[in-house]
Amino acid sequence: MNKHVFTPKNLLNASKRKAAVLSTICLLGIGGIGGSIAYLKLDTGKVQNTFTAGTVVSKIEEDFQDLVKKDVRVTNLGSVPVYIRAQLQFNWISENADQDGNSEMLPFKPDEGTDYTVVPGSSKWEKGSDGYYYYKEKVPAGETTENLVSSITFKKDMAPDGYVLNVDVLSQNIQAYPSDAVKETWGFIPDATTNQEVTG
């Protein structure tokens, strides 16, 4: 049976072996960490985020036949959903323009029912006390509203001599998101209001 005799020399050798084993373990551990760091660095690519501003553009669509303006609506030509409001302006203008293409406008307005008649369009349009008609739904990109008016008919025999009825359709649109922007600009959100609140 072998006996182990612990002498100072044996203890020193044993300590050296333990130190060598511990050093090897530490090196392996550091090597593993280094490998992980290198892997993470190599695997992490560059990410580029490009933000494109939405476009807000609309076009008034209408048909005209004889003395009747028909099917007035607005198309969203932009890239984002919008809210739309529109206004109708009626004026008497001279039948013949001057050499610069300008027509004289009378200072008084034509009267609805007497000088012209309007057949309303869709109930999705609601008139506010500010004179604008508000479309009560968001209009997606590329989509068209329902008719603002179905027809406007000019009663020519009621016009002042040398003048004709001129109807301008004006539209404004604002992107639907964020909705706070709509509320701050127009004072309310068109699809979340009633006629009494439409004050512009």
PESULDA-V758275 format. One record per helix or strand of 2 or more residues. SS is the DSSP state (2 for helix, 1 for strand). FROM is the first residue (numbers start at 0). TO is the last residue. Records with the same first field share a line. If there is no record, write none. Layout:
SS=FROM-TO  FROM-TO
This chain:
2=7-42  155-157  178-185  189-191  194-196
1=57-64  67-75  81-93  115-119  124-126  132-134  148-153  162-174
